[in-house]
Every structure is written in structure tokens, then in C-alpha cells.
């Protein structure tokens, strides 16, 4: 029961991080796209990818080890 709650917490945290990084990217793209902003969007995209993999991994762990 504790494991399921912990995995659910990690899963929802990763999903919220997905939306946060997507919002950051949307805000960055609306402004002027100079070299610094493009590098920042690239780094944000890597963090978005990490959050997506985290959501996928924790979702699969919830299926395998959760309730």
C-alpha cells in the first residue's frame, strides 16, 4: 500500500512537471527568439523529455507493482 502511494506520488509529480516545462516552453517561444532563448528552449526540452520518461516509467511501475 505504501509502495502504491509512493509510485502514485512520483507519477503525478512527473505529470505536473510535464505541464510546467510545456508552459515554460510556450512562454519562451512567444518572445523574441535570439540565440540565448533558443539554447534555453533546447535545455527546457531536455527537461521535458526527462519528465515524460519519468511519467512513463512510474506509470509502468504502477501497473507492475501497484494495486
C-alpha distances in whole Angstrom, upper triangle without the diagonal:
4,5,5,6,9,10,11,12,14,15,17,18,20,21,23,24,26,27,29,30,32,33,35,36,38,39,41,42,44,46,49,48,49,49,46,44,44,43,40,39,39,36,34,34,33,30,29,29,27,24,25,24,21,20,21,19,15,16,17,14,11,13,13,10,8,7
4,5,5,6,9,10,11,12,14,15,16,18,20,21,22,24,26,27,29,30,32,33,35,36,37,39,41,42,44,47,46,47,46,44,42,42,40,38,37,37,34,32,32,31,28,28,28,25,23,24,23,19,19,20,18,15,16,17,14,12,15,15,11,9,10
4,5,5,6,8,10,11,12,14,15,16,18,20,21,23,25,26,27,29,30,31,33,35,36,37,39,41,43,45,44,45,44,42,40,40,38,36,35,34,32,30,30,28,26,25,25,22,20,21,19,16,16,17,15,11,13,13,10,9,12,11,8,7,9
4,5,5,6,9,10,10,12,14,15,16,18,20,21,23,24,26,27,29,30,32,33,35,36,38,39,41,44,43,45,44,42,39,39,38,35,34,34,32,30,29,28,25,24,24,22,19,20,19,16,15,15,14,10,11,12,9,7,10,10,7,5,6
4,6,5,6,9,10,11,12,14,15,16,18,20,21,22,24,26,27,29,30,32,33,35,36,38,40,43,42,43,43,40,38,38,37,34,33,33,31,29,29,27,24,24,24,22,19,20,19,16,15,16,15,12,12,14,12,9,13,14,11,8,9
4,5,5,6,9,10,11,12,14,15,16,18,20,21,22,24,26,27,29,30,32,33,35,37,38,41,40,41,40,38,36,36,34,32,31,31,28,26,26,25,22,22,22,19,17,18,17,14,13,15,13,10,12,14,11,9,13,14,11,9,12
4,5,5,6,9,10,11,12,14,15,16,19,20,21,23,24,26,27,29,30,31,33,35,37,39,38,40,39,36,35,34,33,30,29,29,27,24,24,23,20,19,19,17,14,15,14,11,10,12,10,6,8,10,7,6,10,11,9,7,10
4,5,5,6,8,10,11,12,14,15,17,18,20,21,23,24,26,27,29,30,32,33,36,38,37,39,39,36,34,34,33,30,29,29,27,24,24,23,20,19,19,17,15,15,15,12,10,12,11,8,8,11,9,7,10,12,11,8,10
4,5,5,6,9,10,11,12,14,16,16,18,20,21,22,24,26,27,28,30,32,34,37,36,37,37,34,32,32,31,28,27,27,25,23,23,22,19,18,19,17,14,15,15,12,11,13,13,9,11,14,12,10,14,16,14,12,14
4,6,5,6,9,10,10,12,15,15,16,18,20,21,22,24,26,27,28,30,32,35,34,35,34,32,30,30,28,26,25,25,22,20,20,19,16,15,16,13,11,12,12,8,8,11,10,7,9,12,10,10,13,15,14,12,15
4,5,5,6,9,10,11,13,14,16,17,19,20,21,23,25,26,27,29,31,34,33,35,34,32,29,29,28,26,24,24,22,20,19,18,16,14,14,13,10,10,10,7,5,8,8,5,6,10,9,8,11,13,13,12,14
4,5,5,6,8,10,11,12,14,15,17,18,20,21,23,24,26,27,30,32,32,34,33,31,29,29,28,25,24,24,22,19,19,19,16,14,16,14,11,11,13,10,8,11,12,9,9,13,13,11,14,17,16,14,16
4,5,5,6,9,10,10,12,14,15,16,18,20,21,22,24,26,28,31,30,31,31,28,26,26,25,22,21,22,20,17,17,17,14,13,14,12,9,11,12,9,8,12,12,10,11,15,14,14,17,19,18,16,19
4,5,5,6,9,10,10,12,14,15,16,18,20,21,22,25,26,29,28,29,29,27,24,24,23,20,19,19,17,14,14,14,11,10,11,9,5,7,9,6,5,9,10,8,10,13,13,13,16,18,18,17,19
4,5,5,7,9,10,11,13,14,16,17,19,20,21,23,25,28,27,29,29,27,24,24,24,21,19,20,18,15,15,15,12,10,11,11,7,7,10,8,6,9,11,10,10,14,15,14,16,19,19,17,20
4,5,5,6,9,10,11,12,14,15,17,18,20,21,24,27,26,28,28,26,23,23,23,20,18,20,18,15,15,16,13,11,13,13,9,10,13,11,9,13,15,13,14,17,18,17,19,22,22,20,22
4,5,5,6,8,10,10,12,14,15,16,18,20,22,24,24,25,25,23,20,20,20,17,15,16,14,11,12,12,9,8,10,10,6,9,11,10,9,13,14,13,14,18,18,18,21,23,23,21,24
4,5,5,6,9,10,11,12,14,15,17,19,21,23,22,24,24,22,19,19,19,16,14,15,14,10,10,11,9,6,8,9,6,6,10,9,8,11,14,13,14,17,18,18,20,22,23,22,24
4,6,5,6,9,10,10,12,14,15,17,19,22,22,24,24,22,19,19,20,17,15,16,15,12,12,14,11,9,12,12,9,10,14,13,11,14,17,16,16,20,21,20,22,25,26,24,26
4,5,5,6,9,10,11,12,14,16,17,20,20,22,22,20,17,18,18,15,13,15,14,10,11,13,10,9,12,13,10,12,15,14,13,16,19,18,19,22,23,22,25,27,27,26,28
4,5,5,6,9,10,10,12,14,16,18,18,19,19,17,14,15,15,11,10,11,10,6,8,10,7,6,9,10,9,10,13,13,13,16,18,18,19,22,23,23,25,27,28,27,29
4,5,5,6,9,10,11,13,15,18,17,19,20,18,15,15,15,13,10,12,12,8,8,11,10,7,10,12,10,11,14,15,14,16,19,19,19,22,24,24,26,28,29,28,30
4,5,5,6,9,10,11,13,16,16,19,20,18,15,15,16,13,11,14,14,10,11,14,12,10,14,15,13,14,18,18,17,20,22,22,22,25,27,26,28,31,31,30,32
4,5,5,6,9,10,11,14,14,16,17,15,11,13,13,10,8,11,11,8,10,12,11,10,14,15,13,15,18,18,18,21,23,23,24,27,28,28,30,32,33,32,34
4,5,5,6,9,10,13,12,14,15,13,10,10,11,9,6,9,10,7,8,11,11,9,12,14,14,14,18,19,18,20,23,24,24,27,28,29,30,33,33,33,35
4,5,5,6,9,12,12,15,17,16,12,12,14,12,9,12,14,11,11,15,14,12,15,18,16,17,20,21,20,22,25,26,26,28,30,30,32,34,35,34,36
4,6,5,7,10,11,14,16,14,11,12,14,11,10,14,14,11,13,16,15,14,18,19,18,19,23,23,23,25,27,28,28,31,32,32,34,37,37,36,38
4,6,6,8,8,10,12,11,7,9,11,8,7,11,12,10,11,15,14,14,17,19,18,19,22,23,23,25,28,28,29,32,33,33,35,37,38,37,40
4,5,7,7,10,12,12,8,8,12,10,8,11,13,11,12,15,16,15,17,20,20,20,23,24,24,26,28,29,30,32,34,34,36,38,39,38,41
4,7,8,12,14,14,11,12,15,13,11,15,17,15,15,19,19,18,21,23,22,23,26,27,27,28,31,32,32,35,36,36,38,40,42,40,42
4,6,9,12,12,9,11,14,12,11,15,16,15,16,20,20,19,22,24,24,25,28,29,29,31,33,34,34,37,39,39,41,43,44,43,45
4,6,10,10,8,10,13,12,12,15,17,16,18,21,21,21,24,26,26,27,29,31,31,33,35,36,37,39,41,41,43,45,46,45,48
4,7,8,6,6,10,10,10,12,14,14,15,18,19,19,21,24,24,25,27,29,29,31,33,34,35,37,39,40,41,43,44,44,46
4,6,5,6,9,10,11,12,15,15,16,19,20,21,23,25,26,27,29,30,31,33,35,36,37,39,40,42,43,45,46,46,48
4,6,5,6,9,10,11,13,14,15,17,19,20,21,23,25,26,27,29,30,32,33,35,36,38,39,41,42,44,45,45,48
4,5,5,6,9,10,11,12,14,16,17,18,20,21,23,24,26,27,29,30,32,33,34,36,37,39,41,42,43,43,46
4,5,5,6,9,10,10,12,14,15,16,18,20,21,22,24,25,26,28,30,31,32,34,36,37,38,40,41,41,43
4,5,5,6,9,10,10,13,14,15,16,19,20,21,23,24,25,27,28,30,31,33,34,36,37,39,40,40,43
4,5,5,6,9,10,11,13,14,15,17,19,20,21,23,24,26,27,29,30,32,33,35,36,38,39,39,42
4,5,5,6,8,10,11,12,14,15,16,18,20,21,22,24,26,27,28,30,31,33,35,36,37,37,39
4,5,5,6,9,10,10,12,14,15,16,18,20,21,22,24,25,26,28,30,31,33,34,35,35,38
4,5,5,6,9,10,11,13,14,15,17,18,20,21,23,24,26,27,29,30,32,33,34,34,37
4,5,5,6,9,10,11,13,14,15,17,19,20,21,23,24,26,27,28,30,32,32,32,36
4,5,5,6,9,10,10,12,14,15,16,18,20,21,22,24,25,27,29,30,31,31,33
4,5,5,6,9,10,10,12,14,15,16,18,20,21,22,24,25,27,28,30,30,32
4,5,5,6,9,10,11,12,14,15,16,18,20,21,22,24,26,27,28,28,31
4,5,5,6,9,10,10,12,14,15,16,18,20,21,22,24,25,26,26,29
4,5,5,6,9,10,10,12,14,15,16,18,20,21,23,24,25,25,28
4,5,5,6,8,10,10,12,14,15,16,18,20,21,22,24,24,27
4,5,5,6,9,10,10,12,14,15,16,18,20,21,22,22,25
4,5,5,6,9,10,10,12,14,15,16,18,20,20,20,23
4,5,5,6,9,10,10,12,14,15,17,18,20,19,22
4,5,5,6,8,10,10,12,14,15,16,18,18,21
4,5,5,6,8,10,10,12,14,15,16,16,19
4,6,5,6,9,10,10,12,14,15,15,17
4,6,5,6,9,10,11,12,14,14,17
4,5,5,6,9,10,10,12,13,16
4,5,5,6,9,10,10,10,13
4,5,5,6,9,10,9,12
4,5,5,6,8,9,12
4,5,5,6,7,11
4,5,5,4,8
4,6,6,8
4,6,9
4,7
4
